[in-house]
């Protein structure tokens, strides 16, 4: 395993995926939160 350019290897992987993963996590959290609130109001 050669670690010649770890930064150049990580940057193309993380820069497109990290914001998307954050948005997905936020939407999942909001959906589960709203679902729990609706279940409690029944």
HTML snippet that shows the backbone in 3Dmol.js (N, CA, C, O; Angstrom):
<script src="https://3Dmol.org/build/3Dmol-min.js"></script>
<div id="view" style="width:600px;height:400px;position:relative"></div>
<script>
const pdb = `
ATOM      1  N   UNK A   1       0.842  -1.197   0.000  1.00  0.00           N
ATOM      2  CA  UNK A   1       0.000   0.000   0.000  1.00  0.00           C
ATOM      3  C   UNK A   1       0.874   1.242   0.000  1.00  0.00           C
ATOM      4  O   UNK A   1       1.657   1.468   0.923  1.00  0.00           O
ATOM      5  N   UNK A   2       0.731   2.035  -1.036  1.00  0.00           N
ATOM      6  CA  UNK A   2       1.502   3.272  -1.131  1.00  0.00           C
ATOM      7  C   UNK A   2       0.611   4.447  -0.747  1.00  0.00           C
ATOM      8  O   UNK A   2      -0.514   4.582  -1.227  1.00  0.00           O
ATOM      9  N   UNK A   3       1.145   5.294   0.130  1.00  0.00           N
ATOM     10  CA  UNK A   3       0.428   6.517   0.508  1.00  0.00           C
ATOM     11  C   UNK A   3       1.186   7.705  -0.061  1.00  0.00           C
ATOM     12  O   UNK A   3       1.793   8.484   0.674  1.00  0.00           O
ATOM     13  N   UNK A   4       1.142   7.829  -1.385  1.00  0.00           N
ATOM     14  CA  UNK A   4       1.886   8.902  -2.027  1.00  0.00           C
ATOM     15  C   UNK A   4       1.159  10.230  -1.866  1.00  0.00           C
ATOM     16  O   UNK A   4       1.740  11.211  -1.403  1.00  0.00           O
ATOM     17  N   UNK A   5      -0.113  10.256  -2.248  1.00  0.00           N
ATOM     18  CA  UNK A   5      -0.888  11.498  -2.185  1.00  0.00           C
ATOM     19  C   UNK A   5      -2.211  11.244  -1.473  1.00  0.00           C
ATOM     20  O   UNK A   5      -3.242  11.139  -2.137  1.00  0.00           O
ATOM     21  N   UNK A   6      -2.219  11.143  -0.161  1.00  0.00           N
ATOM     22  CA  UNK A   6      -3.487  10.875   0.532  1.00  0.00           C
ATOM     23  C   UNK A   6      -4.506  11.996   0.353  1.00  0.00           C
ATOM     24  O   UNK A   6      -5.710  11.743   0.293  1.00  0.00           O
ATOM     25  N   UNK A   7      -4.020  13.239   0.267  1.00  0.00           N
ATOM     26  CA  UNK A   7      -4.948  14.362   0.146  1.00  0.00           C
ATOM     27  C   UNK A   7      -5.660  14.314  -1.196  1.00  0.00           C
ATOM     28  O   UNK A   7      -6.873  14.511  -1.268  1.00  0.00           O
ATOM     29  N   UNK A   8      -4.900  14.051  -2.270  1.00  0.00           N
ATOM     30  CA  UNK A   8      -5.522  14.034  -3.595  1.00  0.00           C
ATOM     31  C   UNK A   8      -6.458  12.839  -3.735  1.00  0.00           C
ATOM     32  O   UNK A   8      -7.406  12.884  -4.519  1.00  0.00           O
ATOM     33  N   UNK A   9      -6.198  11.763  -2.977  1.00  0.00           N
ATOM     34  CA  UNK A   9      -7.095  10.608  -3.038  1.00  0.00           C
ATOM     35  C   UNK A   9      -8.364  10.865  -2.233  1.00  0.00           C
ATOM     36  O   UNK A   9      -9.447  10.434  -2.629  1.00  0.00           O
ATOM     37  N   UNK A  10      -8.242  11.557  -1.119  1.00  0.00           N
ATOM     38  CA  UNK A  10      -9.404  11.750  -0.258  1.00  0.00           C
ATOM     39  C   UNK A  10     -10.319  12.853  -0.774  1.00  0.00           C
ATOM     40  O   UNK A  10     -11.540  12.758  -0.656  1.00  0.00           O
ATOM     41  N   UNK A  11      -9.733  13.890  -1.341  1.00  0.00           N
ATOM     42  CA  UNK A  11     -10.544  15.069  -1.666  1.00  0.00           C
ATOM     43  C   UNK A  11     -11.631  14.771  -2.699  1.00  0.00           C
ATOM     44  O   UNK A  11     -12.774  15.178  -2.491  1.00  0.00           O
ATOM     45  N   UNK A  12     -11.329  14.075  -3.814  1.00  0.00           N
ATOM     46  CA  UNK A  12     -12.408  13.808  -4.768  1.00  0.00           C
ATOM     47  C   UNK A  12     -13.476  12.888  -4.195  1.00  0.00           C
ATOM     48  O   UNK A  12     -14.630  12.923  -4.621  1.00  0.00           O
ATOM     49  N   UNK A  13     -13.083  12.063  -3.224  1.00  0.00           N
ATOM     50  CA  UNK A  13     -14.061  11.160  -2.626  1.00  0.00           C
ATOM     51  C   UNK A  13     -14.965  11.905  -1.653  1.00  0.00           C
ATOM     52  O   UNK A  13     -16.178  11.692  -1.644  1.00  0.00           O
ATOM     53  N   UNK A  14     -14.381  12.781  -0.832  1.00  0.00           N
ATOM     54  CA  UNK A  14     -15.165  13.389   0.247  1.00  0.00           C
ATOM     55  C   UNK A  14     -15.915  14.643  -0.188  1.00  0.00           C
ATOM     56  O   UNK A  14     -17.030  14.882   0.275  1.00  0.00           O
ATOM     57  N   UNK A  15     -15.325  15.446  -1.066  1.00  0.00           N
ATOM     58  CA  UNK A  15     -15.993  16.718  -1.358  1.00  0.00           C
ATOM     59  C   UNK A  15     -17.363  16.543  -2.017  1.00  0.00           C
ATOM     60  O   UNK A  15     -18.269  17.307  -1.685  1.00  0.00           O
ATOM     61  N   UNK A  16     -17.576  15.578  -2.938  1.00  0.00           N
ATOM     62  CA  UNK A  16     -18.944  15.426  -3.454  1.00  0.00           C
ATOM     63  C   UNK A  16     -19.858  14.679  -2.492  1.00  0.00           C
ATOM     64  O   UNK A  16     -21.058  14.946  -2.446  1.00  0.00           O
ATOM     65  N   UNK A  17     -19.298  13.740  -1.719  1.00  0.00           N
ATOM     66  CA  UNK A  17     -20.155  12.856  -0.932  1.00  0.00           C
ATOM     67  C   UNK A  17     -20.512  13.428   0.431  1.00  0.00           C
ATOM     68  O   UNK A  17     -21.615  13.196   0.926  1.00  0.00           O
ATOM     69  N   UNK A  18     -19.608  14.162   1.039  1.00  0.00           N
ATOM     70  CA  UNK A  18     -19.862  14.618   2.407  1.00  0.00           C
ATOM     71  C   UNK A  18     -21.107  15.514   2.509  1.00  0.00           C
ATOM     72  O   UNK A  18     -21.928  15.276   3.395  1.00  0.00           O
ATOM     73  N   UNK A  19     -21.291  16.523   1.660  1.00  0.00           N
ATOM     74  CA  UNK A  19     -22.511  17.338   1.792  1.00  0.00           C
ATOM     75  C   UNK A  19     -23.764  16.506   1.521  1.00  0.00           C
ATOM     76  O   UNK A  19     -24.786  16.696   2.180  1.00  0.00           O
ATOM     77  N   UNK A  20     -23.692  15.596   0.567  1.00  0.00           N
ATOM     78  CA  UNK A  20     -24.846  14.762   0.244  1.00  0.00           C
ATOM     79  C   UNK A  20     -25.193  13.861   1.425  1.00  0.00           C
ATOM     80  O   UNK A  20     -26.363  13.705   1.776  1.00  0.00           O
ATOM     81  N   UNK A  21     -24.178  13.278   2.025  1.00  0.00           N
ATOM     82  CA  UNK A  21     -24.421  12.401   3.182  1.00  0.00           C
ATOM     83  C   UNK A  21     -25.030  13.196   4.327  1.00  0.00           C
ATOM     84  O   UNK A  21     -25.891  12.691   5.047  1.00  0.00           O
ATOM     85  N   UNK A  22     -24.587  14.437   4.497  1.00  0.00           N
ATOM     86  CA  UNK A  22     -25.136  15.272   5.566  1.00  0.00           C
ATOM     87  C   UNK A  22     -26.609  15.580   5.293  1.00  0.00           C
ATOM     88  O   UNK A  22     -27.437  15.539   6.203  1.00  0.00           O
ATOM     89  N   UNK A  23     -26.931  15.889   4.034  1.00  0.00           N
ATOM     90  CA  UNK A  23     -28.325  16.176   3.702  1.00  0.00           C
ATOM     91  C   UNK A  23     -29.195  14.947   3.905  1.00  0.00           C
ATOM     92  O   UNK A  23     -30.315  15.047   4.405  1.00  0.00           O
ATOM     93  N   UNK A  24     -28.681  13.791   3.517  1.00  0.00           N
ATOM     94  CA  UNK A  24     -29.450  12.558   3.687  1.00  0.00           C
ATOM     95  C   UNK A  24     -29.686  12.292   5.171  1.00  0.00           C
ATOM     96  O   UNK A  24     -30.791  11.928   5.574  1.00  0.00           O
ATOM     97  N   UNK A  25     -28.643  12.474   5.982  1.00  0.00           N
ATOM     98  CA  UNK A  25     -28.783  12.231   7.420  1.00  0.00           C
ATOM     99  C   UNK A  25     -29.787  13.206   8.024  1.00  0.00           C
ATOM    100  O   UNK A  25     -30.592  12.825   8.874  1.00  0.00           O
ATOM    101  N   UNK A  26     -29.742  14.455   7.589  1.00  0.00           N
ATOM    102  CA  UNK A  26     -30.685  15.442   8.128  1.00  0.00           C
ATOM    103  C   UNK A  26     -32.116  15.107   7.731  1.00  0.00           C
ATOM    104  O   UNK A  26     -33.029  15.228   8.547  1.00  0.00           O
ATOM    105  N   UNK A  27     -32.322  14.684   6.475  1.00  0.00           N
ATOM    106  CA  UNK A  27     -33.683  14.375   6.046  1.00  0.00           C
ATOM    107  C   UNK A  27     -34.209  13.145   6.763  1.00  0.00           C
ATOM    108  O   UNK A  27     -35.386  13.089   7.119  1.00  0.00           O
ATOM    109  N   UNK A  28     -33.334  12.142   6.981  1.00  0.00           N
ATOM    110  CA  UNK A  28     -33.764  10.953   7.720  1.00  0.00           C
ATOM    111  C   UNK A  28     -34.120  11.341   9.153  1.00  0.00           C
ATOM    112  O   UNK A  28     -35.123  10.876   9.694  1.00  0.00           O
ATOM    113  N   UNK A  29     -33.295  12.196   9.768  1.00  0.00           N
ATOM    114  CA  UNK A  29     -33.564  12.608  11.150  1.00  0.00           C
ATOM    115  C   UNK A  29     -34.872  13.384  11.225  1.00  0.00           C
ATOM    116  O   UNK A  29     -35.667  13.171  12.141  1.00  0.00           O
ATOM    117  N   UNK A  30     -35.105  14.291  10.261  1.00  0.00           N
ATOM    118  CA  UNK A  30     -36.352  15.069  10.274  1.00  0.00           C
ATOM    119  C   UNK A  30     -37.552  14.156  10.086  1.00  0.00           C
ATOM    120  O   UNK A  30     -38.567  14.317  10.763  1.00  0.00           O
ATOM    121  N   UNK A  31     -37.442  13.195   9.166  1.00  0.00           N
ATOM    122  CA  UNK A  31     -38.573  12.300   8.919  1.00  0.00           C
ATOM    123  C   UNK A  31     -38.885  11.478  10.156  1.00  0.00           C
ATOM    124  O   UNK A  31     -40.051  11.329  10.520  1.00  0.00           O
ATOM    125  N   UNK A  32     -37.863  10.945  10.804  1.00  0.00           N
ATOM    126  CA  UNK A  32     -38.122  10.135  12.002  1.00  0.00           C
ATOM    127  C   UNK A  32     -38.653  11.010  13.130  1.00  0.00           C
ATOM    128  O   UNK A  32     -39.504  10.571  13.903  1.00  0.00           O
ATOM    129  N   UNK A  33     -38.160  12.246  13.232  1.00  0.00           N
ATOM    130  CA  UNK A  33     -38.636  13.154  14.269  1.00  0.00           C
ATOM    131  C   UNK A  33     -40.112  13.483  14.040  1.00  0.00           C
ATOM    132  O   UNK A  33     -40.915  13.434  14.972  1.00  0.00           O
ATOM    133  N   UNK A  34     -40.468  13.820  12.796  1.00  0.00           N
ATOM    134  CA  UNK A  34     -41.867  14.141  12.497  1.00  0.00           C
ATOM    135  C   UNK A  34     -42.753  12.922  12.703  1.00  0.00           C
ATOM    136  O   UNK A  34     -43.885  13.045  13.171  1.00  0.00           O
ATOM    137  N   UNK A  35     -42.241  11.744  12.355  1.00  0.00           N
ATOM    138  CA  UNK A  35     -43.020  10.524  12.554  1.00  0.00           C
ATOM    139  C   UNK A  35     -43.289  10.298  14.037  1.00  0.00           C
ATOM    140  O   UNK A  35     -44.405   9.947  14.419  1.00  0.00           O
ATOM    141  N   UNK A  36     -42.275  10.497  14.873  1.00  0.00           N
ATOM    142  CA  UNK A  36     -42.461  10.320  16.315  1.00  0.00           C
ATOM    143  C   UNK A  36     -43.459  11.327  16.869  1.00  0.00           C
ATOM    144  O   UNK A  36     -44.284  10.985  17.717  1.00  0.00           O
ATOM    145  N   UNK A  37     -43.388  12.563  16.395  1.00  0.00           N
ATOM    146  CA  UNK A  37     -44.317  13.586  16.872  1.00  0.00           C
ATOM    147  C   UNK A  37     -45.743  13.212  16.485  1.00  0.00           C
ATOM    148  O   UNK A  37     -46.663  13.340  17.293  1.00  0.00           O
ATOM    149  N   UNK A  38     -45.925  12.750  15.250  1.00  0.00           N
ATOM    150  CA  UNK A  38     -47.275  12.383  14.812  1.00  0.00           C
ATOM    151  C   UNK A  38     -47.804  11.201  15.618  1.00  0.00           C
ATOM    152  O   UNK A  38     -48.985  11.149  15.960  1.00  0.00           O
ATOM    153  N   UNK A  39     -46.928  10.264  15.914  1.00  0.00           N
ATOM    154  CA  UNK A  39     -47.366   9.096  16.685  1.00  0.00           C
ATOM    155  C   UNK A  39     -47.786   9.513  18.097  1.00  0.00           C
ATOM    156  O   UNK A  39     -48.734   8.961  18.657  1.00  0.00           O
ATOM    157  N   UNK A  40     -47.086  10.474  18.658  1.00  0.00           N
ATOM    158  CA  UNK A  40     -47.427  10.917  20.022  1.00  0.00           C
ATOM    159  C   UNK A  40     -48.741  11.700  20.032  1.00  0.00           C
ATOM    160  O   UNK A  40     -49.472  11.669  21.022  1.00  0.00           O
ATOM    161  N   UNK A  41     -49.043  12.397  18.942  1.00  0.00           N
ATOM    162  CA  UNK A  41     -50.249  13.234  18.932  1.00  0.00           C
ATOM    163  C   UNK A  41     -51.504  12.401  18.709  1.00  0.00           C
ATOM    164  O   UNK A  41     -52.611  12.889  18.936  1.00  0.00           O
ATOM    165  N   UNK A  42     -51.357  11.160  18.272  1.00  0.00           N
ATOM    166  CA  UNK A  42     -52.544  10.332  18.022  1.00  0.00           C
ATOM    167  C   UNK A  42     -53.271  10.024  19.325  1.00  0.00           C
ATOM    168  O   UNK A  42     -54.294   9.340  19.314  1.00  0.00           O
TER     169      UNK A  42
END
`;
const viewer = $3Dmol.createViewer("view");
viewer.addModel(pdb, "pdb");
viewer.setStyle({}, {cartoon: {color: "spectrum"}});
viewer.zoomTo();
viewer.render();
</script>
